[in-house]
Amino acid sequence: MQEIIAKLTSKEDQYACAFADQIISESQDTDKWYEYFDAFASLLNHPKSLVRNRVLYILAANARWDDENRFDTILDDYLAHVTDEKPITARQCIQALAQIGKAKPQYISRICACFHGANLSKYKDSMRPLIAKDMKETERLLTE
C-alpha cells in the first residue's frame, strides 16, 4: 500500500499521472484496485492539487465496485472538493461526481444539494462560469 501511495505522490508528475491513468483504466473492467480504496481515500486532502485530482478520478472509477459502501465514510470529504481551493481540482471533482452518481444513485440528491449550496465567490470571474457550467452538466447527467 505504501508503494502505491508513493507512486501516486511521486515528484515525477508524468510518472504519477501515468500510474493513476492505469489504475483508472483498469478499474473500468476489474475491481483489482478496490482493495486499496482506503489508501486512495487517504490522499483526498493531499496538499498537492495534482495528487488530489488523480485520487478524485481513481475513487470515482472504483465507486462501481463499492459493495461494502466504503464511499459512505468519505462522501463528505469528496464533496468538499466541489469548492476546492484550486478551481481545476473543483472542476475535476464535479466532473468525476457524474461517474459516482451513476454507480451509487443513492448519492445523487446529496451531490445536487452540494452543487446548489456551493459558494463560488472565491473563484476568479473567469473560472466561476466554468465551474457553474460543470455543475449544471453533471446534474443533468445524474438526473436524466
N, C-alpha and C positions, 0 to 999 in steps of 0.2 A: 504494500500500500504506500509506503514512504517513497518507493521508486516512482510510482505513478504521480504522486504529488510533486516530486522533484522534476519530473519531465514536464508537467503542466505549468510549473512555475519557473522553468528554466529561463535564464537571461537570454538565451538564444531564441528569440521570438519566433523565427521561422520554424525551428525545430518543434517548439512547444505547440505552435499553431497546427503544424502537420500532424502531430500526435493527437491533438484534440479532434482534428478532422477525421482521423482514422477511427477514433472512438465513436464519433457521431455517425459516421458511415456504417460501421459495424453494428451500431445499436439500432439501425433501421431494420435489421434482419435477425438479430440474435440478442439474448439477454446476458451475454457473457460479461458485459461491463456493469451490469446492475449490482453485482455484489460489492462494487466499490462506491455505491451511491453515497454512503456517509462520508467517504473521503472527498468526493466531489463537492458535497454539500459544505464541507468544512472550508472550502475555498470561496464560498459565496461573498464573503466580506473581505477578500484579499485586498491589500492596499493598491495593487496594480490593476488598473481597469482592464487591461488585455487579458489578465487571468480571469477576472470576473466574467468578461464576455465569453470566453471559452467554456467556463463552467455553466453559465446560463444555458447555453446550447446543449451541452452534454447532458445536463439534468433533464432538459426538455425532451431530448431524444430517448431518455430512459424512463420517462413517465409511463410509457405504454407497458413497461414490464413491472410496474409497481403494484403487484398484487398484495404486498404487505402494507400498503398505504403509508410508506415512509414519507411521502410527499406531504402528508398532513402536518408533520412536525417542522417542515421547512417553508411551507407556503408563505407565511408572513414575511420571512426573511427574503424570499424570492420576490414577492410583490413589492418589497421596499425598493427594489431596483427599477421599478417603473419611474421613479423620480431620482435615479442615481445622480451623484454629483457630476458625472460625465454624461453629457447628452447622448453620445454614441452608445454607451452602455445602456442607458434608458431605452433607446430605440431598439437595441438588440433584445433586451428583456421583453419589451412589448411584443415584438415580432415572434419571439420564442413562445410566448404565452398562448399563441394560437395552437401550437402543437400540444401543449399541456392540456388545454381545454378540450381538444379533440380526444385525447387519451383519457382524461379524467373530467367528464362532463359535470360532475358534482361541484367543480370549482368555477364554472362559468359565471355564476352570479357574483362570486367574490371578486373575480377578475374584473368584471364590468363595473362593479361598485368601486373598485380601486381606481379604475380609469376616471370615473365620474368625480371622485373625490381628490384627484391628483392636482396639486398646485404646481403649475408650470412656470410661475412668475420668475423663478430663479434662473431660467434659461435665457440666452440671448434671443433677441427678436427674430434672428434668422433660424434658430433651432425650434422655437416654440411651435410654429405651424407644422413642422415636420413630425414632431412628437405627437401632436394632436391628431394628425392625419394617420399615423401608425396606430394610434389607439382606436380611431374610427374603423380602420380596415380590419384590425384584429377582432374588434367587437362584431363587425359584420360577419367575419368568417365563423365566429363562435355561435352566432345566433341565427344563421340562415338554415 
